[in-house]
Amino acid sequence: MKTGRNIRGLTQTEVAEIYGVSERTYQRWERGDVRVPFDDVSAICAQVFLLGIDEIKAVISDED
């Protein structure tokens, strides 16, 4: 999720506000403190980042 957020140039606060969760919840998701339901990951990618999960995975692969 951090990669998608960075691609779009958003802050954690902005993502949380757009998606409708608390900033703390989003921070915990992004850090991996709490497991994120797949439906939420998919929705954030599509609705907030305007990217598919595969597009984000491709960016991560390119960084490795």
C-alpha positions, 0 to 999 in steps of 0.5 A: 500500500505504501508503494501505491500511496507514493506513486500517487503522491499521497500522505497517509492522512489523505489516503485515510480521509479518502477511504474513510478510515482513521489515520491510525487504522491506515498507518497500522495497515501500512506498517503491517501491524494489522492484517488488511482484508483483501477487499480493503486492499483492492478497494484502496488500490482502485478507488484511492490510488486508481491503480490495479494491484498488478500495477503496484506489484510491477513497480515493486518488482522493478525496484528489486 
